[in-house]
């Protein structure tokens, strides 16, 4: 084979190789160009899917938020009244106490008028110990009981607290009262205050003692006064206060006994015991149950 022939063949092979290389590069370029739209389409679909997912999530969050905000919250419950009964007003004090405070009073006290003795009751005793020319000793004792029921606005106990405070203020502001003094009394219900003062009347100088007590939703007021009439000496105020406070403790115990607690000082009959104030409310129980369910769900 001549040298010229070999040179031409080499040139043809070289040209063929170049054409092959150019063709291969073009094919690869075309393939790459074709792949770009596919990738863009795929990316677009993926983006649209993510966007839709985000919108759904946002809508779900908004829906959840709206549901949470519009769901009614548990309404606060007003505590039920602890005591549902009152003892018979004329039976709250023992015979021994009555003999000491009003020795000349009739065996049966005078019951006050009331349209509902389960909510309001009272009884009074009057004693006049006549000592002839030496004068006489007068004593007057009154016990009043007021029980409050729970309503939609406030509990019976709250109403009793307000009435108790008003009673103390009103007694201290009695018209004509002189030398008024107030002092707290321990061991008599949940709250107790003694208000004492002097009162001048046409019959003589009176020493007035009023003990206002509250036990749960019941307010007990004991009024006790004494005077030396027709020249007899004025009774000792400290002794009268002690007697009034003794009567108040006995009356409070009778209220407790009428509602199934302790033993009263009078002849009251026991009534069903009061519900425990420590029992959880339905809303509190529901909240605790919901919290326990949420905790169990997280653990699972």
ABEGO torsion letter per residue (X at the ends): XBAAAAAAAAAAAAAAAAAAAAAAAAAAAAAAAAAAAAAAAAAAAAAAAAAAAAAAAAAAAAAAAAAAAABBBBBBBBBBBABABBBBAAAABBAAAAAAABAABBABBBBBBBABAAABBBBBBBBBBBAEAAEBBBBBBBBBBBBBBBBAABBAAAAAAAAAAAAAAAAAABBGBBGBBBBBBBGBEABBBBBBBBBBBAAEBBBBBBBBBBBEABBBBBBBBBBBBGGBBBBBAAAAAAAAAAAAAAAAAAAAAAAGBEBBABABBBBBBBBBAABBBAAAAAAAAAAAAAAAAAAX
